[in-house]
């Protein structure tokens, strides 16, 4: 009964969001609370929700101040030279622009953080997309593909899989290096095709938007905010903030780094107190909107975990595996791991579902390492940029200024395709038995 209630809750959530009958903010709060009350949990529902909010508090703090920080340094003009250099490098051809976006996101995601990848890639490339007329959902898709396929030994899914099944990370990752390479080939091919489709849609002869590179045109208000003399100061500050986050993320909370960075950026670029207040006010709306959605997501995951609905769903699903199909569990899991990101948050899957699946597979002679490898081919890797259970999804759509449903519908086939290609490659390379 609990498993059925959990399934209905998640299906209903996805249905109302994809059909746009409810905003994500309302759906993430109302639906799980109603499900918990129907399940008879009563006042315990508030405890589940509070636990979810507590777990997300550091993430909310990081996102809020990250939005403020990047808004402030963008106002000061830090990204202007970078955008101009990218524009000169990729030109005005959409195929090069989309592939350049994929490469940029891929390099930034070397730190293993999807949020950081989107926070840097999207603001840097968005003006270029708008200037050429390329659809913003393609920007979201290209960045999502790069971040999704770039699973590394220090990324969240890999670490969770290793801890959950008590396996060395190298044992999981090393056999997947060539598999990941196949995924990278797929996403760059997809980026090229997306760029080609935009060239045709925009009617660009030979793929060019024109002989001359479009000039950057700033309004008088934007010019007043620019601080070109502070370019190197802002760039060094950004590198320090990001570098400290990557190198000392476990010692110094990312939220604290962005808080300090925001304060320094304000004092360096806008020493006047009144100007500081105006800059914060200018970006407060985006920050508050993002924070509200993230907190709503915390309530949803808190209730689903605390009530036991996610665990019950996992145990019920595993019970339907026929013994004759046991040897195919890695392949099947690899194929469905990406869609499972829409049903399970990373902690619930890797610490709740994965151990149960691995135990069942082990009973039939399937090594646990293959279950771990199958899971990271899609579950919260290629799946996380479209999952309503991860804050990064809302960060993507928020930064791009697109609708969640539109992003999911457009990006899902490409992300799922990458997962399928990597699973096929794993079979071809002998990582998984067929």
C-alpha positions as CSV (number, residue, x, y, z in Angstrom):
1,X,0.0,0.0,0.0
2,X,2.8,2.4,0.9
3,X,4.7,1.6,-2.3
4,X,1.5,2.3,-4.4
5,X,1.0,5.6,-2.6
6,X,4.5,6.6,-3.3
7,X,4.2,5.7,-7.0
8,X,0.9,7.6,-7.3
9,X,2.5,10.6,-5.6
10,X,5.5,10.8,-8.0
11,X,3.4,10.1,-11.1
12,X,0.9,12.8,-10.1
13,X,3.8,15.2,-9.4
14,X,5.3,14.6,-12.8
15,X,1.9,14.8,-14.5
16,X,0.9,18.2,-13.1
17,X,4.3,19.7,-13.7
18,X,4.7,18.4,-17.3
19,X,1.1,19.3,-18.2
20,X,1.6,22.8,-16.5
21,X,-1.5,22.3,-14.4
22,X,0.5,23.3,-11.3
23,X,3.7,25.3,-10.9
24,X,6.6,23.2,-9.6
25,X,6.5,25.3,-6.3
26,X,2.9,24.4,-5.5
27,X,3.2,20.8,-6.7
28,X,6.3,20.0,-4.7
29,X,4.6,21.2,-1.5
30,X,0.9,20.3,-1.8
31,X,1.2,16.8,-3.4
32,X,3.6,15.1,-0.9
33,X,1.8,16.7,2.1
34,X,-1.5,15.3,0.9
35,X,0.0,11.9,0.2
36,X,1.5,11.7,3.7
37,X,-1.8,12.7,5.3
38,X,-3.6,10.1,3.2
39,X,-1.0,7.5,4.2
40,X,-2.0,8.2,7.9
41,X,1.2,9.8,9.0
42,X,-0.6,12.8,10.5
43,X,1.5,15.3,12.4
44,X,4.7,13.3,11.6
45,X,4.4,14.9,8.2
46,X,5.7,18.2,9.6
47,X,8.8,16.4,11.0
48,X,9.5,14.8,7.6
49,X,9.1,18.2,5.9
50,X,11.4,19.9,8.4
51,X,14.1,17.2,8.0
52,X,14.0,17.8,4.3
53,X,14.3,21.5,4.8
54,X,17.3,21.1,7.1
55,X,19.1,18.9,4.6
56,X,18.7,21.5,1.9
57,X,19.6,24.6,3.9
58,X,23.3,24.7,2.9
59,X,22.3,24.1,-0.8
60,X,19.7,27.0,-0.6
61,X,22.3,29.3,0.9
62,X,24.8,28.5,-1.8
63,X,22.4,29.0,-4.6
64,X,21.0,32.3,-3.3
65,X,24.4,33.9,-2.8
66,X,25.8,32.3,-6.0
67,X,23.0,34.1,-7.9
68,X,23.8,37.3,-6.1
69,X,27.5,36.9,-6.7
70,X,27.4,36.2,-10.4
71,X,24.7,38.9,-10.9
72,X,27.0,41.5,-9.3
73,X,30.2,40.6,-11.2
74,X,28.2,40.4,-14.4
75,X,26.8,43.8,-13.8
76,X,30.4,45.0,-13.3
77,X,31.3,43.5,-16.7
78,X,33.5,40.6,-15.8
79,X,31.9,38.3,-18.4
80,X,32.1,40.9,-21.2
81,X,35.6,40.1,-22.4
82,X,35.1,36.4,-21.9
83,X,31.9,36.4,-24.0
84,X,33.6,38.4,-26.7
85,X,36.5,36.0,-26.9
86,X,34.1,33.0,-27.1
87,X,32.2,34.8,-29.9
88,X,35.4,35.4,-31.8
89,X,36.4,31.8,-31.4
90,X,33.2,30.1,-32.3
91,X,32.1,32.9,-34.7
92,X,28.4,33.2,-35.4
93,X,27.8,29.7,-36.7
94,X,25.2,27.9,-34.5
95,X,26.9,24.5,-34.8
96,X,30.2,25.9,-33.4
97,X,28.3,27.8,-30.7
98,X,26.4,24.8,-29.5
99,X,29.5,22.5,-29.6
100,X,31.5,25.3,-27.9
101,X,28.8,25.4,-25.1
102,X,29.1,21.6,-24.7
103,X,32.9,21.8,-24.4
104,X,32.8,24.7,-22.0
105,X,30.4,23.0,-19.7
106,X,32.4,19.7,-19.9
107,X,35.6,21.5,-18.8
108,X,33.8,23.4,-16.0
109,X,32.2,20.2,-14.7
110,X,35.6,18.7,-14.0
111,X,35.0,19.9,-10.4
112,X,32.1,17.5,-10.3
113,X,29.5,20.1,-9.5
114,X,26.5,20.4,-11.8
115,X,25.4,23.6,-10.1
116,X,28.7,25.3,-10.6
117,X,28.8,24.2,-14.2
118,X,25.4,25.8,-14.9
119,X,26.2,28.9,-12.9
120,X,29.3,29.6,-15.1
121,X,28.3,28.2,-18.5
122,X,24.8,29.6,-18.8
123,X,25.4,33.2,-17.9
124,X,28.5,33.2,-20.1
125,X,26.8,31.9,-23.2
126,X,23.2,33.2,-22.8
127,X,23.9,36.7,-24.3
128,X,25.5,35.0,-27.3
129,X,22.5,32.7,-27.9
130,X,20.2,35.7,-27.6
131,X,22.3,37.8,-30.0
132,X,22.3,35.1,-32.7
133,X,18.7,34.0,-32.0
134,X,19.4,30.4,-31.0
135,X,16.7,28.9,-28.8
136,X,17.5,29.0,-25.1
137,X,16.3,25.4,-24.5
138,X,19.3,24.3,-26.7
139,X,21.7,26.1,-24.4
140,X,20.0,24.3,-21.4
141,X,20.2,20.9,-23.3
142,X,23.9,21.3,-24.4
143,X,25.0,22.2,-20.8
144,X,22.9,19.4,-19.4
145,X,24.4,16.8,-21.7
146,X,28.0,17.8,-20.9
147,X,27.4,17.8,-17.2
148,X,25.4,14.5,-17.3
149,X,27.9,12.4,-19.2
150,X,30.9,13.8,-17.3
151,X,30.7,11.4,-14.3
152,X,34.1,11.3,-12.6
153,X,35.5,9.5,-9.5
154,X,34.8,12.5,-7.3
155,X,31.3,13.2,-8.4
156,X,28.2,12.5,-6.2
157,X,26.8,9.4,-7.9
158,X,30.2,7.7,-8.1
159,X,30.9,8.4,-4.5
160,X,27.4,7.3,-3.4
161,X,27.7,4.0,-5.4
162,X,31.1,3.3,-3.9
163,X,29.9,4.0,-0.3
164,X,26.6,2.1,-0.7
165,X,28.2,-1.1,-2.0
166,X,31.5,-0.8,-0.2
167,X,33.5,-0.9,-3.4
168,X,36.6,1.1,-4.4
169,X,35.8,4.0,-6.7
170,X,38.6,2.9,-9.1
171,X,36.9,-0.5,-9.5
172,X,33.7,1.1,-10.6
173,X,35.1,3.9,-12.7
174,X,38.2,2.5,-14.6
175,X,36.3,0.0,-16.7
176,X,33.9,2.8,-17.7
177,X,36.5,5.1,-19.2
178,X,35.9,4.0,-22.8
179,X,32.2,3.8,-22.1
180,X,32.2,7.4,-21.0
181,X,34.2,8.3,-24.2
182,X,31.4,6.8,-26.2
183,X,29.0,9.0,-24.4
184,X,31.1,12.1,-25.1
185,X,31.1,11.3,-28.8
186,X,27.3,11.1,-28.7
187,X,26.8,14.4,-27.0
188,X,29.1,16.3,-29.3
189,X,27.4,14.7,-32.3
190,X,24.0,15.7,-30.8
191,X,25.3,19.3,-30.2
192,X,26.4,19.5,-33.9
193,X,23.0,18.3,-35.1
194,X,21.2,20.8,-32.8
195,X,23.4,23.6,-34.2
196,X,22.6,22.4,-37.8
197,X,18.9,22.4,-37.1
198,X,19.2,26.0,-35.8
199,X,21.1,27.1,-38.9
200,X,18.2,25.8,-41.0
201,X,15.6,27.3,-38.8
202,X,17.3,30.7,-38.8
203,X,17.9,30.5,-42.5
204,X,21.6,31.1,-42.3
205,X,23.4,30.7,-45.6
206,X,26.4,28.5,-45.1
207,X,25.7,28.4,-41.4
208,X,26.8,32.0,-40.9
209,X,24.7,34.7,-39.3
210,X,26.7,37.3,-41.2
211,X,30.2,38.4,-42.1
212,X,30.6,40.7,-39.2
213,X,30.6,39.7,-35.6
214,X,27.6,41.4,-33.9
215,X,28.6,44.3,-31.7
216,X,27.9,44.3,-28.1
217,X,25.3,47.0,-27.4
218,X,25.0,48.1,-23.8
219,X,22.2,50.3,-22.5
220,X,23.0,53.5,-20.7
221,X,22.0,51.8,-17.4
222,X,24.3,48.9,-18.1
223,X,27.2,51.2,-19.0
224,X,26.7,53.0,-15.7
225,X,27.2,49.7,-13.8
226,X,30.2,48.5,-15.7
227,X,33.6,48.5,-13.9
228,X,36.0,47.5,-16.7
229,X,39.0,48.5,-14.6
230,X,38.0,45.8,-12.1
231,X,38.0,43.0,-14.6
232,X,41.1,41.2,-13.3
233,X,40.2,41.8,-9.7
234,X,36.8,40.3,-10.3
235,X,38.2,37.4,-12.3
236,X,40.8,36.6,-9.6
237,X,38.1,36.8,-6.9
238,X,35.9,34.4,-8.9
239,X,38.8,32.0,-9.4
240,X,39.6,32.1,-5.6
241,X,35.9,31.5,-4.7
242,X,35.5,28.6,-7.1
243,X,39.0,27.2,-6.4
244,X,38.4,27.2,-2.7
245,X,35.0,25.6,-3.2
246,X,36.6,22.8,-5.3
247,X,39.7,22.3,-3.2
248,X,38.3,22.8,0.3
249,X,34.6,22.1,-0.2
250,X,34.4,19.8,2.7
251,X,36.3,22.2,5.0
252,X,34.7,25.5,4.0
253,X,31.0,25.3,3.1
254,X,30.3,26.5,-0.5
255,X,27.5,28.7,0.9
256,X,30.1,30.6,3.1
257,X,32.4,31.1,0.1
258,X,29.7,32.7,-2.0
259,X,28.6,34.8,1.0
260,X,32.1,36.2,1.5
261,X,32.5,36.5,-2.3
262,X,29.3,38.5,-2.6
263,X,30.4,40.9,0.2
264,X,33.8,41.4,-1.5
265,X,32.3,41.9,-4.9
266,X,30.0,44.5,-3.6
267,X,32.7,46.4,-1.7
268,X,35.1,46.3,-4.7
269,X,32.7,47.3,-7.4
270,X,30.1,49.3,-5.6
271,X,31.6,50.9,-2.4
272,X,28.5,53.2,-2.1
273,X,26.0,51.6,0.4
274,X,23.0,52.8,-1.6
275,X,24.4,51.2,-4.8
276,X,25.1,48.0,-2.9
277,X,21.5,47.8,-1.8
278,X,20.3,48.5,-5.4
279,X,22.5,45.7,-6.8
280,X,21.2,43.2,-4.2
281,X,17.6,44.3,-4.9
282,X,18.2,43.9,-8.7
283,X,19.0,40.2,-8.2
284,X,16.9,39.4,-5.1
285,X,13.8,38.3,-7.1
286,X,15.7,35.6,-9.0
287,X,17.4,34.5,-5.7
288,X,14.1,34.3,-3.8
289,X,12.4,32.4,-6.6
290,X,15.2,29.9,-6.7
291,X,15.2,29.6,-2.9
292,X,11.5,29.0,-2.7
293,X,11.6,26.2,-5.3
294,X,14.6,24.6,-3.6
295,X,12.9,24.6,-0.2
296,X,9.8,23.1,-1.8
297,X,11.9,20.3,-3.3
298,X,13.3,19.8,0.2
299,X,9.8,19.3,1.6
300,X,9.0,16.8,-1.2
301,X,12.1,14.7,-0.7
302,X,11.9,14.9,3.1
303,X,8.3,13.5,3.1
304,X,9.0,10.8,0.5
305,X,12.1,9.6,2.5
306,X,10.7,10.0,6.0
307,X,7.4,8.3,5.3
308,X,9.2,5.3,3.8
309,X,7.4,5.6,0.5
310,X,10.6,5.5,-1.5
311,X,12.0,2.5,0.3
312,X,8.7,0.6,-0.1
313,X,8.7,1.3,-3.8
314,X,12.2,0.0,-4.2
315,X,11.5,-3.3,-2.3
316,X,8.3,-3.9,-4.3
317,X,10.0,-3.3,-7.6
318,X,12.9,-5.6,-6.9
319,X,10.4,-8.4,-6.0
320,X,9.2,-8.6,-9.6
321,X,12.6,-9.6,-11.1
322,X,12.3,-13.1,-12.6
323,X,15.2,-15.4,-11.8
324,X,15.8,-16.1,-15.4
325,X,16.4,-12.4,-16.1
326,X,19.0,-12.0,-13.3
327,X,22.0,-12.1,-15.6
328,X,20.5,-9.2,-17.6
329,X,20.0,-6.9,-14.5
330,X,23.1,-4.7,-15.3
331,X,21.9,-4.1,-18.9
332,X,18.3,-3.4,-17.8
333,X,19.4,-1.2,-15.0
334,X,21.7,0.7,-17.3
335,X,18.9,1.3,-19.7
336,X,16.4,2.5,-17.1
337,X,18.8,4.2,-14.7
338,X,18.3,7.6,-16.4
339,X,14.5,7.6,-16.2
340,X,14.8,6.4,-12.6
341,X,16.2,9.9,-11.8
342,X,12.7,11.2,-12.2
343,X,11.5,8.8,-9.4
344,X,14.3,8.7,-6.9
345,X,16.6,11.4,-5.5
346,X,20.3,10.4,-5.4
347,X,20.4,9.4,-1.7
348,X,17.2,7.4,-1.9
349,X,18.4,5.5,-4.9
350,X,22.0,4.9,-4.0
351,X,21.5,4.2,-0.3
352,X,17.9,2.7,-0.5
353,X,17.4,1.1,-3.9
354,X,20.9,0.1,-5.0
355,X,21.8,-2.1,-2.1
356,X,18.6,-4.1,-2.5
357,X,19.1,-4.5,-6.2
358,X,22.8,-5.5,-5.7
359,X,21.8,-8.1,-3.1
360,X,19.2,-9.6,-5.4
361,X,21.7,-9.7,-8.3
362,X,24.4,-11.1,-6.1
363,X,22.2,-14.0,-5.2
364,X,22.0,-14.9,-8.9
365,X,25.8,-14.6,-9.4
366,X,25.9,-11.0,-10.7
367,X,28.9,-9.0,-9.2
368,X,27.8,-5.9,-7.3
369,X,30.3,-3.8,-9.2
370,X,28.3,-4.3,-12.4
371,X,25.2,-3.0,-10.6
372,X,27.1,0.1,-9.4
373,X,28.4,0.7,-12.9
374,X,25.0,0.3,-14.5
375,X,23.5,2.8,-12.0
376,X,26.1,5.6,-12.8
377,X,25.3,5.4,-16.5
378,X,22.2,7.4,-15.9
379,X,20.9,7.7,-12.4
380,X,21.5,11.3,-11.4
381,X,24.3,11.5,-14.0
382,X,22.5,12.0,-17.4
383,X,19.3,12.1,-15.4
384,X,20.0,14.9,-12.9
385,X,19.6,17.9,-15.2
386,X,15.9,17.1,-15.8
387,X,14.9,15.5,-12.5
388,X,12.5,17.5,-10.4
389,X,14.2,15.9,-7.4
390,X,17.4,17.9,-7.9
391,X,18.0,21.6,-7.3
392,X,20.2,21.8,-10.4
393,X,17.3,21.2,-12.7
394,X,15.6,24.4,-11.4
395,X,18.9,26.2,-11.6
396,X,19.1,25.4,-15.3
397,X,15.7,26.5,-16.2
398,X,16.0,29.6,-13.9
399,X,19.2,30.8,-15.5
400,X,18.0,30.1,-19.0
401,X,14.6,31.7,-18.3
402,X,12.7,28.7,-19.8
403,X,9.8,26.6,-18.5
404,X,10.6,23.4,-16.6
405,X,8.2,21.3,-18.7
406,X,9.7,22.6,-22.0
407,X,13.3,21.8,-20.8
408,X,12.3,18.3,-19.7
409,X,10.5,17.5,-23.0
410,X,13.3,18.9,-25.1
411,X,16.4,17.6,-23.2
412,X,15.1,14.2,-22.1
413,X,15.5,12.3,-25.4
414,X,19.1,13.5,-25.7
415,X,20.0,12.7,-22.1
416,X,18.3,9.3,-22.3
417,X,20.0,8.7,-25.7
418,X,23.4,9.3,-24.1
419,X,22.6,6.8,-21.3
420,X,21.4,4.2,-23.9
421,X,24.6,4.7,-26.0
422,X,26.8,4.2,-23.0
423,X,24.9,1.1,-21.9
424,X,25.3,-0.4,-25.4
425,X,29.0,0.5,-25.3
426,X,29.4,-1.2,-22.0
427,X,28.0,-4.4,-23.5
428,X,30.1,-4.1,-26.6
429,X,33.3,-3.6,-24.5
430,X,32.5,-6.5,-22.2
431,X,31.8,-4.5,-19.1
432,X,28.3,-6.0,-18.9
433,X,27.2,-9.5,-20.0
434,X,24.4,-9.5,-22.5
